[in-house]
Amino acid sequence: MEKKRIGWKIGITAVILFAIFLPGLSKYHRLKARQTKLDSGIEKLRVGEAGLRKEQDKLQNDATYIEKVARDKLQVANKDETIVRIKKKDGK
C-alpha cells in the first residue's frame, strides 16, 4: 500500500512539474529560433554593409570606377562622344 502511495506522489509531482515547465520550455525554443533568424539577418546586413563600404571607397578613390559608374548609371559621355540609344524589340 505504501509503495502505491509513493508511486502516485511521484506521478502527480511529475505531472505538476511538467505542467509548470512545459510553457517555459516551449517559449525557450521559440525564442531560440527567433534569435537564430535574427542572427542570420544581422550577418546578411554585415555582408551588405561591407560591400557598400567597398563601393564607397572605390567611388572616393578610384577614378576609373567613378567614370564607369558615371557612364553606366548616369549616362555621362566625354565631350567628343555621342550617346546612341538602341531600342530593344519589346519597345524599351
C-alpha positions in Angstrom: 0.0 0.0 0.0 2.8 2.4 0.9 4.6 1.7 -2.5 1.4 2.7 -4.3 1.2 6.0 -2.4 4.8 6.8 -3.3 4.2 5.9 -6.9 1.1 8.2 -7.1 3.0 11.0 -5.4 5.9 10.7 -7.8 3.5 10.6 -10.7 1.5 13.6 -9.6 4.7 15.5 -8.9 6.0 14.7 -12.4 2.7 15.9 -14.0 2.8 19.1 -12.0 6.4 19.8 -12.9 5.7 19.0 -16.5 2.8 21.4 -16.5 4.9 24.1 -14.9 8.0 23.8 -17.1 6.4 22.9 -20.5 5.2 26.5 -21.3 8.7 27.9 -20.4 10.4 25.2 -22.5 8.2 25.9 -25.4 8.8 29.7 -25.1 12.6 29.0 -24.9 12.5 27.1 -28.2 10.5 29.8 -29.9 12.9 32.5 -28.7 15.9 30.4 -29.7 14.5 30.0 -33.2 13.9 33.8 -33.4 17.4 34.5 -32.2 18.8 32.3 -34.9 16.7 34.1 -37.5 17.8 37.5 -36.3 21.5 36.5 -36.1 21.2 35.3 -39.8 19.7 38.7 -40.7 22.4 40.6 -38.9 25.1 38.6 -40.8 23.4 39.4 -44.1 23.4 43.1 -43.2 27.0 43.0 -42.2 27.9 41.4 -45.6 25.9 44.1 -47.4 27.5 46.8 -45.3 31.0 45.6 -46.2 30.0 45.6 -49.9 28.7 49.2 -49.6 31.9 50.3 -47.8 34.0 48.8 -50.7 31.9 50.6 -53.2 32.1 53.9 -51.2 35.9 53.5 -51.1 36.0 53.0 -54.9 33.8 56.0 -55.5 36.0 58.1 -53.4 39.4 56.9 -54.6 39.2 55.1 -58.0 38.9 57.5 -61.0 38.3 54.6 -63.4 35.4 53.2 -61.3 33.9 56.7 -61.0 34.0 57.1 -64.8 32.4 53.6 -65.3 29.6 54.4 -62.9 29.0 57.8 -64.5 28.8 56.2 -67.9 26.6 53.3 -66.9 24.2 54.8 -64.4 24.2 58.5 -65.2 24.7 58.1 -69.0 27.5 60.6 -69.0 29.7 61.0 -72.1 33.0 62.7 -72.8 32.9 65.9 -74.8 33.9 64.2 -78.1 31.5 61.2 -77.7 27.9 60.8 -78.8 25.4 58.6 -76.9 23.5 56.2 -79.1 20.4 54.5 -77.6 19.3 51.3 -79.1 15.7 50.2 -78.5 15.0 46.6 -77.8 12.4 44.7 -79.7 9.9 44.8 -76.8 9.8 48.6 -77.1 12.0 49.5 -74.2 
